[in-house]
Amino acid sequence: MSRKDGLVVLTQEVQTAEAPAKLLLIPDRKIITAQTRDLSFVTVKVVDRNGTLVPGAENLINFEISGAGSIAGVDNGSEISHESFKANHRKAFHGMALAIVQSSGPAGRISLKASSPGLAPASVVIEARRTP
């Protein structure tokens, strides 16, 4: 805790992660343009039961997509990974991975599901909309 003139101006808390428990999906955009093959970058986090990122997690994450889109690619940020970018699975690196969702042309809902053995799965819906 840092103080200035007797007032608290800064506090910091560090939490140690527990065992991996579930996946979180965080899209950069939940609405994309349908007819332009627009993209949404979905961050995948391996978190403990309290929602804290597990930085040592290297779980294999499987993706399943349905609706008006496809998986354009996957990644995890590891510069030494030899895994294909064109896949429906990716191993987490420092507790995170990425799925790139692309609209397939028609307007509609795109559902992305992520699962990993021993972890609670996650899903997110992205809407592909036509522009006026």
C-alpha positions in Angstrom: 0.0 0.0 0.0 1.3 3.4 -0.9 0.2 6.6 0.9 0.4 10.3 0.0 -0.5 12.9 2.6 -2.1 10.2 4.7 -4.4 9.0 1.9 -4.2 5.6 0.2 -3.3 6.2 -3.5 -2.3 2.7 -4.5 -3.0 -0.9 -3.4 -1.8 -4.1 -5.0 -2.9 -7.6 -4.4 -1.2 -10.8 -5.8 -3.2 -14.0 -5.7 -1.6 -17.5 -6.1 -3.6 -19.6 -8.5 -5.0 -22.9 -7.4 -5.4 -26.0 -9.6 -7.0 -25.4 -13.1 -10.8 -25.8 -12.8 -12.5 -24.2 -15.8 -12.2 -22.3 -19.1 -13.2 -18.8 -19.9 -13.8 -17.4 -23.4 -13.4 -13.7 -23.9 -14.1 -12.4 -27.5 -12.7 -9.1 -28.6 -16.0 -8.5 -30.4 -19.4 -10.2 -30.0 -20.8 -8.7 -33.2 -19.0 -9.1 -36.5 -19.9 -8.3 -40.1 -21.4 -11.3 -41.9 -20.7 -10.8 -45.6 -17.1 -9.6 -45.3 -15.7 -12.7 -43.6 -15.0 -10.6 -40.5 -13.1 -11.9 -37.5 -13.5 -12.1 -33.8 -10.4 -13.0 -31.7 -11.5 -15.1 -28.7 -9.0 -15.3 -25.8 -9.2 -18.6 -23.9 -8.1 -18.6 -20.2 -7.5 -21.6 -18.0 -8.6 -20.4 -14.5 -9.0 -21.9 -11.0 -12.2 -22.1 -9.1 -11.9 -18.4 -8.1 -11.4 -17.2 -11.7 -7.7 -16.6 -11.3 -5.5 -17.3 -14.3 -3.4 -20.4 -13.9 -0.1 -19.3 -15.5 1.4 -22.8 -15.5 -1.5 -24.4 -17.3 -0.7 -26.3 -20.5 -4.1 -28.1 -21.0 -5.1 -29.2 -24.5 -8.2 -27.2 -25.4 -10.6 -28.5 -28.0 -12.8 -26.2 -30.0 -16.2 -26.8 -31.6 -18.0 -24.3 -33.7 -21.5 -24.2 -35.2 -23.6 -21.7 -37.0 -22.6 -19.0 -39.5 -18.9 -19.2 -39.0 -15.7 -21.2 -38.8 -12.4 -21.3 -37.0 -9.9 -19.4 -39.1 -7.0 -20.3 -36.8 -5.8 -21.0 -33.3 -2.7 -19.9 -31.4 -1.2 -19.7 -27.9 1.7 -17.2 -28.2 4.5 -19.8 -27.8 7.3 -19.0 -30.2 8.5 -22.6 -30.1 5.2 -24.3 -30.7 5.0 -26.5 -33.8 1.3 -27.0 -33.6 -0.7 -26.1 -36.7 -2.5 -22.8 -36.8 -5.3 -24.4 -38.8 -6.8 -26.8 -36.3 -9.7 -27.2 -33.8 -7.4 -27.7 -30.8 -4.5 -25.9 -29.2 -2.4 -26.4 -26.0 -2.5 -23.5 -23.6 0.7 -21.6 -23.0 1.0 -19.8 -19.7 -2.7 -20.6 -19.2 -3.9 -19.0 -22.4 -4.8 -19.7 -26.0 -6.6 -18.0 -28.9 -9.3 -19.0 -31.3 -10.0 -16.8 -34.3 -13.6 -17.0 -35.4 -14.6 -16.0 -38.9 -18.0 -15.3 -40.4 -18.8 -17.6 -43.3 -21.0 -15.2 -45.2 -24.6 -15.4 -44.1 -25.9 -13.5 -41.1 -26.6 -15.5 -38.0 -25.3 -16.8 -34.7 -21.9 -18.4 -34.3 -21.4 -20.6 -31.2 -17.9 -21.4 -30.1 -17.4 -24.1 -27.4 -14.1 -24.9 -25.7 -13.4 -28.0 -23.6 -10.5 -29.7 -22.0 -10.5 -33.0 -20.0 -11.0 -32.3 -16.3 -12.1 -28.7 -16.7 -15.5 -27.1 -16.9 -16.2 -26.1 -20.5 -17.1 -22.7 -21.8 -19.0 -21.3 -24.7 -19.6 -17.9 -26.3 -22.0 -16.7 -29.0 -20.9 -14.2 -31.6 -23.4 -12.6 -33.9 -22.7 -12.2 -37.6 -24.8 -9.3 -38.9 -25.3 -7.9 -42.4 -24.5 -4.2 -42.9 -27.2 -1.9 -44.2 
